[in-house]
Amino acid sequence: MPLVFLDESNLNYKFAVWRRVESISFFLENMDLNRQETDQIYGLPVNRVLEWLSTRYVLNLILGSNKKNVFLKDKFGKPYVFNSDAFVSLSHCDKMVAVAVSNFPVGIDIEKVNDKAFRIKDKFASDSDLLIKGAEEDAFYFSKLWTIKEAVYKAYGKKEIVFKDQIIMRSKNECSVVLNENESLDYCFKSYIYDDYILSLAWRKVHVSIVRN
């Protein structure tokens, strides 16, 4: 499995990007799955099984393969590591696999730059999103915007969020999930480019109160 990129330098997260070339048999021979994990992939199409196995394999490498990590999903479908405080997020596109680990709620998304995001921009891009785009208005910008909002959605970790109305860009590296008129959650994000792919990470912004005597 060729490593495309590994970043462990950021204090807020670490992540890896891999290009998958292995077969199902490779992962089954090198992963010790329990019953709950095998139940998650039973009956899935081959490509979905490969996606599941490869993302968990890379996640295990980041967390440390010297111990058995059990990967499950919560009631919202968000992956988590059993008996661990780490927040994790997974993404895949074609044969590219992306995995993020953080001490904060985190989301990651990788997509190939194409015209689809540009064609459907009215479904997820708000007026405030467009105000910060600068001179860009092309397939790259809207592919990037989509990955940012998808990463934020994963970091939020729950259902029923309207990308256009509730995930609002505040600056070139911060945005908010607006829950109602009185409540919102703030997130930071960062994007990376790998050949024809764009990857975005988002993590929950923690507000620290300073008490002065």
Backbone as a printed PyTorch tensor [residue, N CA C, xyz], in Angstrom:
tensor([[[  0.8560,  -1.1910,   0.0000],
         [  0.0000,   0.0000,   0.0000],
         [  0.8890,   1.2370,   0.0000]],

        [[  1.0040,   1.9450,  -1.1100],
         [  1.9100,   3.0950,  -1.1880],
         [  1.4040,   4.2780,  -0.3710]],

        [[  2.2900,   4.8480,   0.4440],
         [  1.9620,   6.0200,   1.2180],
         [  2.0900,   7.2520,   0.3360]],

        [[  1.0300,   8.0370,   0.2530],
         [  1.0640,   9.2850,  -0.5080],
         [  1.5110,  10.4190,   0.3950]],

        [[  0.9650,  10.4480,   1.6120],
         [  1.3060,  11.5340,   2.5360],
         [  0.9730,  11.1100,   3.9580]],

        [[  1.8240,  11.5030,   4.8900],
         [  1.5660,  11.2800,   6.3070],
         [  1.9560,  12.5440,   7.0520]],

        [[  1.0240,  13.1080,   7.8030],
         [  1.2880,  14.3260,   8.5540],
         [  0.9710,  14.0880,  10.0270]],

        [[  2.0110,  14.1060,  10.8360],
         [  1.8510,  13.9640,  12.2810],
         [  2.3650,  15.2040,  13.0090]],

        [[  2.5590,  16.3010,  12.2520],
         [  3.1750,  17.5000,  12.8140],
         [  2.1660,  18.4570,  13.4310]],

        [[  0.8950,  18.3640,  13.0290],
         [ -0.1050,  19.3080,  13.5170],
         [ -0.5900,  18.9050,  14.9020]],

        [[ -0.7100,  19.8640,  15.7930],
         [ -1.1510,  19.5720,  17.1560],
         [ -2.6280,  19.2030,  17.2210]],

        [[ -3.4050,  19.5900,  16.1970],
         [ -4.8440,  19.3590,  16.2200],
         [ -5.2480,  18.0220,  15.6130]],

        [[ -4.3990,  17.4370,  14.7730],
         [ -4.7600,  16.1940,  14.1140],
         [ -3.5190,  15.5520,  13.4990]],

        [[ -3.6510,  14.3020,  13.0980],
         [ -2.6800,  13.6510,  12.2270],
         [ -3.4680,  12.8410,  11.2200]],

        [[ -2.9360,  12.7170,  10.0280],
         [ -3.6840,  12.0140,   8.9930],
         [ -2.7380,  11.3740,   7.9860]],

        [[ -3.2910,  10.4180,   7.2510],
         [ -2.5290,   9.7270,   6.2170],
         [ -3.3750,   9.5930,   4.9620]],

        [[ -2.7030,   9.6170,   3.8250],
         [ -3.3390,   9.3740,   2.5290],
         [ -2.5860,   8.2380,   1.8560]],

        [[ -3.3390,   7.2430,   1.3930],
         [ -2.7440,   6.0720,   0.7590],
         [ -3.4080,   5.8210,  -0.5890]],

        [[ -2.6520,   5.2000,  -1.4770],
         [ -3.2260,   4.7440,  -2.7400],
         [ -3.3460,   3.2200,  -2.6740]],

        [[ -4.5890,   2.7210,  -2.6680],
         [ -4.8250,   1.2970,  -2.4430],
         [ -4.5470,   0.4880,  -3.6970]],

        [[ -3.7430,  -0.5480,  -3.5410],
         [ -3.4620,  -1.4660,  -4.6530],
         [ -3.6860,  -2.9210,  -4.2320]],

        [[ -3.9480,  -3.1640,  -2.9310],
         [ -4.0450,  -4.5280,  -2.4220],
         [ -5.4200,  -5.1490,  -2.6660]],

        [[ -5.4650,  -6.4580,  -2.5430],
         [ -6.7110,  -7.2080,  -2.6620],
         [ -7.3240,  -7.4290,  -1.2810]],

        [[ -8.5370,  -7.9490,  -1.2650],
         [ -9.2030,  -8.2550,   0.0000],
         [ -8.3800,  -9.2410,   0.8290]],

        [[ -7.7870, -10.2260,   0.1750],
         [ -7.0350, -11.2520,   0.9040],
         [ -5.8760, -10.6430,   1.6900]],

        [[ -5.2390,  -9.5960,   1.1580],
         [ -4.1420,  -8.9500,   1.8840],
         [ -4.6270,  -8.4170,   3.2240]],

        [[ -5.7370,  -7.7170,   3.2020],
         [ -6.2470,  -7.1160,   4.4390],
         [ -6.7120,  -8.1820,   5.4290]],

        [[ -7.3920,  -9.2060,   4.9330],
         [ -7.8660, -10.2510,   5.8350],
         [ -6.7060, -10.9970,   6.4840]],

        [[ -5.6000, -11.1380,   5.7590],
         [ -4.4280, -11.8170,   6.3090],
         [ -3.6830, -10.9520,   7.3220]],

        [[ -3.8540,  -9.6290,   7.2200],
         [ -3.0900,  -8.7210,   8.0670],
         [ -3.9340,  -7.9580,   9.0850]],

        [[ -5.2110,  -8.3180,   9.1980],
         [ -6.0930,  -7.6780,  10.1730],
         [ -6.8040,  -8.7470,  10.9860]],

        [[ -6.8850,  -8.5230,  12.2660],
         [ -7.5450,  -9.4650,  13.1660],
         [ -8.9310,  -8.9230,  13.4930]],

        [[ -9.9200,  -9.2380,  12.6570],
         [-11.2630,  -8.7100,  12.8270],
         [-12.0520,  -9.5310,  13.8350]],

        [[-12.8800,  -8.8310,  14.6270],
         [-13.7600,  -9.5660,  15.5280],
         [-15.1430,  -9.7130,  14.8880]],

        [[-16.0660, -10.3230,  15.6080],
         [-17.3900, -10.6220,  15.0460],
         [-18.1500,  -9.3470,  14.6750]],

        [[-18.0870,  -8.3320,  15.5280],
         [-18.7890,  -7.0880,  15.2360],
         [-18.2800,  -6.4270,  13.9640]],

        [[-16.9820,  -6.5140,  13.7460],
         [-16.3960,  -5.9180,  12.5480],
         [-16.7770,  -6.7010,  11.2890]],

        [[-16.7080,  -8.0210,  11.3590],
         [-17.0600,  -8.8190,  10.1830],
         [-18.5420,  -8.6670,   9.8410]],

        [[-19.3740,  -8.4430,  10.8660],
         [-20.7980,  -8.2140,  10.6040],
         [-21.0090,  -6.9370,   9.7870]],

        [[-20.1230,  -5.9380,   9.9550],
         [-20.2670,  -4.6760,   9.2380],
         [-20.0360,  -4.8300,   7.7370]],

        [[-19.2310,  -5.8000,   7.3450],
         [-18.9090,  -5.9430,   5.9230],
         [-19.5900,  -7.1510,   5.2660]],

        [[-20.2850,  -7.9510,   6.0710],
         [-20.9350,  -9.1390,   5.5200],
         [-21.9980,  -8.7360,   4.4870]],

        [[-21.9180,  -9.3060,   3.3080],
         [-22.9020,  -9.0680,   2.2650],
         [-22.6820,  -7.8190,   1.4420]],

        [[-21.6470,  -7.0230,   1.7610],
         [-21.3790,  -5.8200,   0.9810],
         [-20.7270,  -6.1680,  -0.3550]],

        [[-20.8980,  -5.3260,  -1.3910],
         [-20.1770,  -5.5280,  -2.6520],
         [-18.6690,  -5.4750,  -2.4340]],

        [[-17.9220,  -6.0760,  -3.3380],
         [-16.4690,  -6.1820,  -3.1850],
         [-15.8220,  -4.8140,  -2.9990]],

        [[-16.2410,  -3.8070,  -3.7840],
         [-15.6050,  -2.4920,  -3.6720],
         [-15.8510,  -1.8530,  -2.3010]],

        [[-17.0330,  -2.0880,  -1.7230],
         [-17.3280,  -1.5450,  -0.4030],
         [-16.5070,  -2.2650,   0.6780]],

        [[-16.3260,  -3.5590,   0.5000],
         [-15.4960,  -4.3090,   1.4500],
         [-14.0580,  -3.7860,   1.4120]],

        [[-13.5570,  -3.5380,   0.2090],
         [-12.1990,  -2.9990,   0.0720],
         [-12.0810,  -1.6260,   0.7210]],

        [[-13.0930,  -0.8040,   0.5460],
         [-13.0760,   0.5180,   1.1730],
         [-13.0350,   0.3910,   2.6920]],

        [[-13.8810,  -0.4640,   3.2230],
         [-13.9480,  -0.6490,   4.6770],
         [-12.6140,  -1.1630,   5.2070]],

        [[-12.0990,  -2.2090,   4.5940],
         [-10.8670,  -2.8240,   5.0830],
         [ -9.6770,  -1.8780,   4.9650]],

        [[ -9.5560,  -1.1790,   3.8450],
         [ -8.3770,  -0.3370,   3.6360],
         [ -8.3630,   0.8690,   4.5690]],

        [[ -9.5220,   1.4910,   4.8100],
         [ -9.5380,   2.6330,   5.7270],
         [ -9.2220,   2.1890,   7.1460]],

        [[ -9.7580,   1.0540,   7.5720],
         [ -9.4700,   0.5680,   8.9310],
         [ -8.0250,   0.1090,   9.0600]],

        [[ -7.4760,  -0.4320,   7.9970],
         [ -6.0790,  -0.8500,   8.0190],
         [ -5.1610,   0.3540,   8.2320]],

        [[ -5.4050,   1.4270,   7.4730],
         [ -4.5880,   2.6360,   7.6100],
         [ -4.8040,   3.2760,   8.9810]],

        [[ -6.0360,   3.2850,   9.4480],
         [ -6.3240,   3.8390,  10.7690],
         [ -5.5610,   3.0810,  11.8450]],

        [[ -5.4900,   1.7870,  11.7050],
         [ -4.7570,   0.9780,  12.6790],
         [ -3.2680,   1.3100,  12.6660]],

        [[ -2.7400,   1.6060,  11.4760],
         [ -1.3330,   1.9770,  11.3770],
         [ -1.0680,   3.3010,  12.0950]],

        [[ -1.9880,   4.2600,  11.9450],
         [ -1.8090,   5.5520,  12.6020],
         [ -1.9120,   5.4130,  14.1150]],

        [[ -2.8920,   4.6490,  14.5720],
         [ -3.1110,   4.4970,  16.0150],
         [ -2.0400,   3.6590,  16.6860]],

        [[ -1.4300,   2.7690,  15.9170],
         [ -0.4200,   1.8940,  16.4930],
         [ -0.8200,   0.4460,  16.3390]],

        [[ -0.1500,  -0.2710,  15.4710],
         [ -0.5280,  -1.6510,  15.1730],
         [ -0.0350,  -2.6280,  16.2300]],

        [[  0.5980,  -2.0900,  17.2960],
         [  1.0790,  -2.9850,  18.3480],
         [ -0.0440,  -3.4480,  19.2700]],

        [[ -1.2530,  -2.9280,  19.0420],
         [ -2.3810,  -3.3800,  19.8510],
         [ -3.5870,  -3.5900,  18.9460]],

        [[ -4.5660,  -4.2990,  19.4390],
         [ -5.7710,  -4.5920,  18.6680],
         [ -6.7540,  -3.4430,  18.8170]],

        [[ -7.0350,  -2.7540,  17.7200],
         [ -8.0200,  -1.6840,  17.7260],
         [ -9.3020,  -2.1930,  17.0820]],

        [[-10.4060,  -2.0540,  17.7920],
         [-11.6940,  -2.5070,  17.2850],
         [-12.4670,  -1.2930,  16.7720]],

        [[-12.8700,  -1.3380,  15.5000],
         [-13.5160,  -0.2050,  14.8600],
         [-15.0140,  -0.4570,  14.7200]],

        [[-15.8000,   0.4380,  15.3210],
         [-17.2500,   0.3050,  15.3000],
         [-17.8740,   1.5950,  14.7830]],

        [[-19.2190,   1.6480,  14.7210],
         [-19.9400,   2.8510,  14.3150],
         [-20.9660,   3.1870,  15.3820]],

        [[-21.1610,   4.5120,  15.6070],
         [-22.1740,   4.9210,  16.5660],
         [-23.5460,   4.9620,  15.8950]],

        [[-24.5620,   5.4470,  16.5980],
         [-25.9240,   5.4300,  16.0700],
         [-26.1150,   6.3550,  14.8680]],

        [[-25.1620,   7.2860,  14.6660],
         [-25.2360,   8.1720,  13.5080],
         [-24.3980,   7.6750,  12.3390]],

        [[-23.7450,   6.5150,  12.5110],
         [-22.9090,   5.9600,  11.4530],
         [-21.4820,   6.4710,  11.4690]],

        [[-21.1200,   7.2470,  12.4990],
         [-19.7600,   7.7840,  12.5810],
         [-18.8290,   6.7320,  13.1840]],

        [[-17.6790,   6.4700,  12.5560],
         [-16.7630,   5.4560,  13.0840],
         [-16.0960,   5.9170,  14.3750]],

        [[-15.8160,   4.9600,  15.2360],
         [-15.0620,   5.2470,  16.4490],
         [-14.2600,   4.0100,  16.8210]],

        [[-13.2770,   4.2310,  17.6950],
         [-12.4140,   3.1470,  18.1440],
         [-12.8650,   2.7330,  19.5370]],

        [[-13.2050,   1.4760,  19.6810],
         [-13.6880,   0.9630,  20.9580],
         [-12.6330,   1.1500,  22.0510]],

        [[-13.0720,   1.6560,  23.2090],
         [-12.1950,   1.8820,  24.3650],
         [-11.0560,   2.8590,  24.0640]],

        [[-11.3360,   3.8890,  23.2710],
         [-10.3420,   4.9130,  22.9660],
         [-11.0020,   6.2780,  23.0240]],

        [[-10.2470,   7.2860,  23.4530],
         [-10.7410,   8.6560,  23.4870],
         [-10.4800,   9.3940,  22.1770]],

        [[ -9.7840,   8.7670,  21.2470],
         [ -9.4440,   9.4170,  19.9820],
         [-10.6840,   9.5810,  19.1040]],

        [[-10.7620,  10.7120,  18.4150],
         [-11.7780,  10.9290,  17.3900],
         [-11.1600,  10.5550,  16.0490]],

        [[-11.9320,   9.8760,  15.2030],
         [-11.3960,   9.4320,  13.9170],
         [-12.3740,   9.7850,  12.8000]],

        [[-11.8350,   9.8570,  11.5770],
         [-12.6670,  10.0810,  10.3970],
         [-12.0140,   9.3970,   9.2120]],

        [[-12.8450,   8.9050,   8.3020],
         [-12.3720,   8.1250,   7.1600],
         [-12.9750,   8.6630,   5.8680]],

        [[-12.2180,   8.5300,   4.7670],
         [-12.7510,   8.9230,   3.4680],
         [-12.0380,   8.1240,   2.3890]],

        [[-12.7040,   7.9760,   1.2470],
         [-12.0820,   7.2850,   0.1210],
         [-12.6820,   7.7940,  -1.1810]],

        [[-11.8700,   7.8090,  -2.2030],
         [-12.3180,   8.2180,  -3.5350],
         [-11.4830,   7.4520,  -4.5410]],

        [[-12.1500,   6.6880,  -5.4120],
         [-11.4330,   5.7730,  -6.3140],
         [-10.5900,   4.8440,  -5.4370]],

        [[ -9.2710,   4.8450,  -5.6290],
         [ -8.4010,   4.0090,  -4.8040],
         [ -7.6260,   4.8210,  -3.7790]],

        [[ -7.9970,   6.0770,  -3.6090],
         [ -7.3490,   6.9240,  -2.6010],
         [ -8.0660,   6.7660,  -1.2580]],

        [[ -7.2830,   6.5790,  -0.2160],
         [ -7.8050,   6.3700,   1.1330],
         [ -7.2490,   7.4580,   2.0410]],

        [[ -8.1180,   8.1090,   2.8150],
         [ -7.6880,   9.1690,   3.7250],
         [ -8.2450,   8.8920,   5.1190]],

        [[ -7.3920,   9.0440,   6.1270],
         [ -7.7630,   8.7480,   7.5090],
         [ -7.2120,   9.8480,   8.4090]],

        [[ -8.0520,  10.3420,   9.3350],
         [ -7.6200,  11.3760,  10.2840],
         [ -7.8980,  10.9300,  11.7090]],

        [[ -7.0160,  11.3380,  12.6210],
         [ -7.1480,  11.0540,  14.0500],
         [ -6.8950,  12.3510,  14.8030]],

        [[ -7.7040,  12.6160,  15.8270],
         [ -7.5600,  13.8640,  16.5710],
         [ -8.0510,  13.6900,  18.0060]],

        [[ -7.6350,  14.6170,  18.8680],
         [ -8.1850,  14.6820,  20.2230],
         [ -9.4880,  15.4670,  20.2570]],

        [[ -9.8580,  16.0740,  19.1140],
         [-11.0920,  16.8360,  18.9810],
         [-11.9740,  16.1580,  17.9360]],

        [[-13.2730,  16.4280,  17.9350],
         [-14.1100,  15.9220,  16.8440],
         [-13.5310,  16.3440,  15.5030]],

        [[-13.3000,  15.3800,  14.6100],
         [-12.5750,  15.6370,  13.3720],
         [-13.3130,  15.0260,  12.1860]],

        [[-13.1430,  15.6330,  11.0260],
         [-13.7100,  15.0920,   9.7940],
         [-12.7150,  15.2260,   8.6650]],

        [[-12.7300,  14.2740,   7.7470],
         [-11.8310,  14.3150,   6.5950],
         [-12.6100,  13.9040,   5.3540]],

        [[-12.2840,  14.5320,   4.2280],
         [-12.9370,  14.1610,   2.9690],
         [-11.9550,  14.3480,   1.8320]],

        [[-11.9140,  13.3840,   0.9170],
         [-11.0630,  13.4730,  -0.2600],
         [-11.9180,  13.2410,  -1.4950]],

        [[-11.7510,  14.0810,  -2.4930],
         [-12.5150,  14.0000,  -3.7320],
         [-11.6050,  14.3180,  -4.9110]],

        [[-11.9780,  13.8010,  -6.0640],
         [-11.2790,  14.1600,  -7.2810],
         [-11.8830,  15.4460,  -7.8320]],

        [[-11.0290,  16.3810,  -8.2120],
         [-11.5300,  17.6480,  -8.7520],
         [-12.2540,  17.3800, -10.0680]],

        [[-13.5170,  17.8070, -10.1580],
         [-14.2900,  17.6240, -11.3900],
         [-15.3860,  18.6740, -11.4550]],

        [[-16.1600,  18.6380, -12.5250],
         [-17.1870,  19.6570, -12.7460],
         [-18.4670,  19.4120, -11.9540]],

        [[-18.6130,  18.2540, -11.3170],
         [-19.8650,  17.9450, -10.6400],
         [-20.1790,  18.9600,  -9.5420]],

        [[-19.1710,  19.2600,  -8.7060],
         [-19.4050,  20.2090,  -7.6220],
         [-19.7970,  21.5780,  -8.1700]],

        [[-19.1970,  21.9620,  -9.2890],
         [-19.5570,  23.2450,  -9.9010],
         [-20.9980,  23.2330, -10.3950]],

        [[-21.4280,  22.1010, -10.9640],
         [-22.7830,  22.0210, -11.5120],
         [-23.8470,  22.0670, -10.4120]],

        [[-23.5250,  21.5360,  -9.2280],
         [-24.5280,  21.4780,  -8.1530],
         [-24.2460,  22.5020,  -7.0550]],

        [[-23.4210,  23.5050,  -7.3540],
         [-23.0170,  24.4760,  -6.3320],
         [-24.1980,  25.1690,  -5.6620]],

        [[-25.2830,  25.3510,  -6.3850],
         [-26.4390,  26.0260,  -5.7950],
         [-27.0920,  25.2090,  -4.6840]],

        [[-26.7760,  23.9320,  -4.6110],
         [-27.3540,  23.0800,  -3.5800],
         [-26.5880,  23.1510,  -2.2590]],

        [[-25.3110,  23.5750,  -2.2960],
         [-24.5320,  23.5620,  -1.0530],
         [-23.7710,  24.8580,  -0.7790]],

        [[-23.6550,  25.7630,  -1.7490],
         [-22.8930,  26.9990,  -1.5610],
         [-23.8410,  28.1600,  -1.2630]],

        [[-23.6300,  28.8420,  -0.1400],
         [-24.4630,  29.9880,   0.2230],
         [-23.7970,  31.2780,  -0.2510]],

        [[-24.5190,  32.3800,  -0.1290],
         [-23.9690,  33.6790,  -0.5260],
         [-22.7270,  34.0220,   0.2850]],

        [[-22.7360,  33.7200,   1.5820],
         [-21.5730,  34.0330,   2.4080],
         [-20.3630,  33.1850,   2.0220]],

        [[-20.5910,  31.9540,   1.5540],
         [-19.4840,  31.1240,   1.0740],
         [-18.8230,  31.7700,  -0.1340]],

        [[-19.6320,  32.3160,  -1.0180],
         [-19.1170,  32.8870,  -2.2570],
         [-18.3700,  34.1950,  -2.0160]],

        [[-18.6930,  34.8840,  -0.9440],
         [-18.0380,  36.1600,  -0.6730],
         [-16.5610,  36.0000,  -0.3510]],

        [[-16.1330,  34.8260,   0.1300],
         [-14.7360,  34.6440,   0.5220],
         [-13.9220,  33.9020,  -0.5340]],

        [[-14.5210,  33.6140,  -1.6680],
         [-13.8120,  32.7980,  -2.6520],
         [-12.7500,  33.5730,  -3.4110]],

        [[-12.7360,  34.8930,  -3.3210],
         [-11.7590,  35.6770,  -4.0680],
         [-12.0800,  35.6370,  -5.5450]],

        [[-11.0530,  35.4450,  -6.3310],
         [-11.2430,  35.4690,  -7.7900],
         [-11.6410,  34.1070,  -8.3450]],

        [[-11.6470,  33.1050,  -7.4940],
         [-11.9260,  31.7490,  -7.9620],
         [-13.4230,  31.5240,  -8.1490]],

        [[-13.7720,  30.9110,  -9.2310],
         [-15.1320,  30.4410,  -9.4270],
         [-15.0860,  29.3710, -10.5090]],

        [[-14.6110,  28.2110, -10.1250],
         [-14.3970,  27.1390, -11.0870],
         [-14.5750,  25.7960, -10.4020]],

        [[-14.2970,  24.7310, -11.1520],
         [-14.4710,  23.3820, -10.6190],
         [-13.5920,  23.1470,  -9.4010]],

        [[-12.3800,  23.7060,  -9.4150],
         [-11.4830,  23.5070,  -8.2730],
         [-12.0650,  24.1350,  -7.0060]],

        [[-12.4990,  25.3740,  -7.0940],
         [-13.0130,  26.0510,  -5.8970],
         [-14.2020,  25.3100,  -5.3110]],

        [[-15.1520,  24.9130,  -6.1490],
         [-16.3510,  24.2830,  -5.6100],
         [-16.0920,  22.8420,  -5.1770]],

        [[-15.1200,  22.1800,  -5.7960],
         [-14.7030,  20.8670,  -5.2850],
         [-14.0950,  21.0230,  -3.9000]],

        [[-13.2850,  22.0580,  -3.7310],
         [-12.6840,  22.3350,  -2.4220],
         [-13.7510,  22.6760,  -1.3970]],

        [[-14.6910,  23.5310,  -1.7700],
         [-15.7540,  23.9200,  -0.8510],
         [-16.5750,  22.7070,  -0.4310]],

        [[-16.8490,  21.8150,  -1.3750],
         [-17.6030,  20.6070,  -1.0460],
         [-16.8540,  19.7510,  -0.0360]],

        [[-15.5350,  19.5450,  -0.2490],
         [-14.7730,  18.7100,   0.6850],
         [-14.7200,  19.3540,   2.0670]],

        [[-14.6490,  20.6760,   2.1240],
         [-14.6390,  21.3600,   3.4170],
         [-15.9490,  21.0960,   4.1500]],

        [[-17.0700,  21.2910,   3.4530],
         [-18.3640,  21.1150,   4.1080],
         [-18.6160,  19.6540,   4.4700]],

        [[-18.1460,  18.7490,   3.6450],
         [-18.2920,  17.3280,   3.9670],
         [-17.4470,  16.9770,   5.1940]],

        [[-16.2450,  17.5380,   5.2780],
         [-15.3830,  17.2810,   6.4300],
         [-16.0030,  17.8590,   7.7050]],

        [[-16.5760,  19.0490,   7.6010],
         [-17.2410,  19.6550,   8.7630],
         [-18.4380,  18.8060,   9.1930]],

        [[-19.1950,  18.3460,   8.2160],
         [-20.3460,  17.4870,   8.5040],
         [-19.9130,  16.2260,   9.2590]],

        [[-18.8030,  15.6320,   8.8340],
         [-18.3010,  14.4370,   9.5130],
         [-17.8020,  14.7730,  10.9190]],

        [[-17.1570,  15.9210,  11.0650],
         [-16.6890,  16.3180,  12.3880],
         [-17.8690,  16.5760,  13.3250]],

        [[-18.9290,  17.1670,  12.8040],
         [-20.1370,  17.3840,  13.5980],
         [-20.7080,  16.0390,  14.0410]],

        [[-20.7590,  15.0860,  13.1290],
         [-21.0370,  13.7090,  13.4970],
         [-22.4780,  13.3160,  13.6720]],

        [[-23.4110,  14.2060,  13.3190],
         [-24.8200,  13.8620,  13.4460],
         [-25.5320,  14.0920,  12.1130]],

        [[-26.8050,  13.7170,  12.0540],
         [-27.5470,  13.7950,  10.8060],
         [-28.2980,  15.1190,  10.6940]],

        [[-28.9340,  15.2740,   9.5270],
         [-29.8830,  16.3620,   9.2900],
         [-29.2350,  17.7460,   9.3630]],

        [[-28.1410,  17.9090,   8.6650],
         [-27.5200,  19.2190,   8.5000],
         [-27.6300,  19.6200,   7.0290]],

        [[-28.1480,  20.7990,   6.7720],
         [-28.2700,  21.3050,   5.4010],
         [-26.9930,  22.0760,   5.0650]],

        [[-26.2200,  21.5530,   4.1320],
         [-24.9150,  22.1360,   3.8220],
         [-25.0200,  23.6290,   3.4870]],

        [[-25.9880,  23.9980,   2.6840],
         [-26.0830,  25.3720,   2.2010],
         [-26.4680,  26.3400,   3.3050]],

        [[-27.3880,  25.9490,   4.1540],
         [-27.9470,  26.8640,   5.1410],
         [-27.3080,  26.7750,   6.5160]],

        [[-26.6770,  25.6360,   6.8350],
         [-26.2040,  25.4440,   8.2030],
         [-24.6850,  25.3220,   8.3460]],

        [[-23.9710,  25.0490,   7.2640],
         [-22.5070,  25.0560,   7.3170],
         [-22.0470,  26.3220,   6.6080]],

        [[-21.6630,  27.3050,   7.3870],
         [-21.4060,  28.6420,   6.8690],
         [-19.9270,  29.0060,   7.0240]],

        [[-19.3010,  29.4020,   5.9220],
         [-17.9080,  29.8270,   5.9540],
         [-17.8030,  31.1760,   6.6540]],

        [[-16.8320,  31.2850,   7.5850],
         [-16.5840,  32.5480,   8.2790],
         [-15.3250,  33.2410,   7.7820]],

        [[-14.3720,  32.4570,   7.3170],
         [-13.1160,  32.9950,   6.7920],
         [-12.4960,  31.9150,   5.9230]],

        [[-11.2480,  32.0990,   5.5210],
         [-10.5830,  31.1150,   4.6670],
         [-10.1010,  29.8920,   5.4350]],

        [[-10.2760,  29.8820,   6.7550],
         [ -9.9000,  28.6810,   7.5240],
         [-10.8290,  28.3810,   8.6950]],

        [[-11.9830,  29.0440,   8.7630],
         [-12.9380,  28.7720,   9.8240],
         [-14.3620,  28.8070,   9.2890]],

        [[-15.2250,  28.0000,   9.8950],
         [-16.6400,  28.0050,   9.5260],
         [-17.4610,  27.5850,  10.7400]],

        [[-18.7770,  27.6490,  10.5990],
         [-19.6650,  27.3160,  11.7120],
         [-20.7780,  26.3900,  11.2430]],

        [[-21.2160,  25.5330,  12.1510],
         [-22.4370,  24.7650,  11.9620],
         [-23.5200,  25.4730,  12.7600]],

        [[-24.4880,  26.0330,  12.0510],
         [-25.5540,  26.7880,  12.7000],
         [-26.6850,  25.8200,  13.0470]],

        [[-26.9020,  25.5960,  14.3360],
         [-27.9310,  24.6640,  14.7830],
         [-29.2930,  25.3420,  14.8780]],

        [[-29.3050,  26.5660,  15.3620],
         [-30.5180,  27.3890,  15.4070],
         [-30.0690,  28.8360,  15.5590]],

        [[-30.9990,  29.7600,  15.6950],
         [-30.6290,  31.1700,  15.7170],
         [-29.8260,  31.5600,  16.9590]],

        [[-29.8190,  30.7000,  17.9670],
         [-29.0980,  31.0060,  19.1970],
         [-27.8950,  30.0970,  19.4510]],

        [[-27.6660,  29.1420,  18.5930],
         [-26.6090,  28.1580,  18.8670],
         [-25.8630,  27.7840,  17.5940]],

        [[-24.5370,  27.7740,  17.6880],
         [-23.7010,  27.3370,  16.5780],
         [-22.4190,  26.7290,  17.1300]],

        [[-21.7730,  25.9000,  16.3180],
         [-20.5080,  25.2770,  16.6680],
         [-19.4500,  25.7400,  15.6770]],

        [[-18.2620,  26.0660,  16.1640],
         [-17.2070,  26.5900,  15.3060],
         [-16.1800,  25.5100,  14.9740]],

        [[-15.7090,  25.5380,  13.7260],
         [-14.7340,  24.5620,  13.2450],
         [-13.6230,  25.2670,  12.4780]],

        [[-12.4290,  24.7050,  12.5810],
         [-11.3080,  25.1190,  11.7360],
         [-11.1570,  24.0860,  10.6270]],

        [[-10.5690,  24.4910,   9.5170],
         [-10.3450,  23.5330,   8.4360],
         [ -9.0660,  23.8740,   7.6780]],

        [[ -8.5600,  22.8730,   6.9790],
         [ -7.3760,  23.0390,   6.1350],
         [ -7.5030,  22.0990,   4.9480]],

        [[ -7.0510,  22.5520,   3.7820],
         [ -7.1580,  21.7420,   2.5670],
         [ -5.7750,  21.4480,   1.9860]],

        [[ -5.6780,  20.3030,   1.3140],
         [ -4.4450,  19.8470,   0.6910],
         [ -4.7480,  19.3830,  -0.7330]],

        [[ -3.7510,  19.4220,  -1.6030],
         [ -3.9180,  18.9810,  -2.9900],
         [ -2.9280,  17.8600,  -3.2700]],

        [[ -3.4110,  16.7700,  -3.8650],
         [ -2.5820,  15.6510,  -4.2850],
         [ -2.9580,  15.2990,  -5.7180]],

        [[ -2.1190,  15.6780,  -6.6570],
         [ -2.4020,  15.4320,  -8.0750],
         [ -3.7890,  15.9860,  -8.4230]],

        [[ -4.7190,  15.1290,  -8.8430],
         [ -6.0660,  15.5750,  -9.2200],
         [ -7.0530,  15.5050,  -8.0580]],

        [[ -6.5600,  15.2830,  -6.8580],
         [ -7.4350,  15.1320,  -5.7060],
         [ -7.2700,  16.3130,  -4.7450]],

        [[ -8.3450,  16.6300,  -4.0740],
         [ -8.3010,  17.6410,  -3.0310],
         [ -8.8480,  17.0310,  -1.7490]],

        [[ -8.1620,  17.3050,  -0.6650],
         [ -8.5250,  16.7500,   0.6350],
         [ -8.7140,  17.8930,   1.6230]],

        [[ -9.7510,  17.7910,   2.4420],
         [ -9.9720,  18.7920,   3.4820],
         [-10.1660,  18.1090,   4.8330]],

        [[ -9.6120,  18.7420,   5.8470],
         [ -9.7750,  18.3150,   7.2350],
         [-10.4970,  19.4110,   7.9930]],

        [[-11.3740,  19.0230,   8.9050],
         [-12.0520,  19.9890,   9.7760],
         [-12.0450,  19.4410,  11.1960]],

        [[-11.8550,  20.3180,  12.1570],
         [-11.8640,  19.8860,  13.5440],
         [-12.5550,  20.9470,  14.3940]],

        [[-13.1800,  20.4720,  15.4550],
         [-13.9430,  21.3520,  16.3300],
         [-13.0340,  22.3650,  17.0070]],

        [[-13.4000,  23.6180,  16.9250],
         [-12.6340,  24.6930,  17.5540],
         [-13.0210,  24.7760,  19.0160]],

        [[-12.0330,  24.6710,  19.8730],
         [-12.2750,  24.7000,  21.3110],
         [-11.9850,  26.1020,  21.8300]],

        [[-12.9670,  26.6950,  22.4740],
         [-12.8150,  28.0380,  23.0500],
         [-12.3250,  27.9050,  24.4920]],

        [[-11.1990,  28.4980,  24.7520],
         [-10.5990,  28.4220,  26.0840],
         [-10.8450,  29.7420,  26.8130]],

        [[-11.4060,  29.6400,  27.9950],
         [-11.6620,  30.8280,  28.8080],
         [-10.4690,  31.0780,  29.7160]],

        [[-10.0000,  32.3120,  29.7180],
         [ -8.8560,  32.6860,  30.5660],
         [ -9.3860,  33.4330,  31.7780]],

        [[ -9.1080,  32.8980,  32.9410],
         [ -9.5570,  33.5170,  34.1930],
         [ -8.4090,  34.3360,  34.7720]],

        [[ -8.6470,  35.6110,  34.9500],
         [ -7.6070,  36.4870,  35.4930],
         [ -7.9420,  36.8340,  36.9510]],

        [[ -6.9390,  36.7480,  37.7860],
         [ -7.1210,  37.0790,  39.1980],
         [ -7.0100,  38.5920,  39.4160]]])
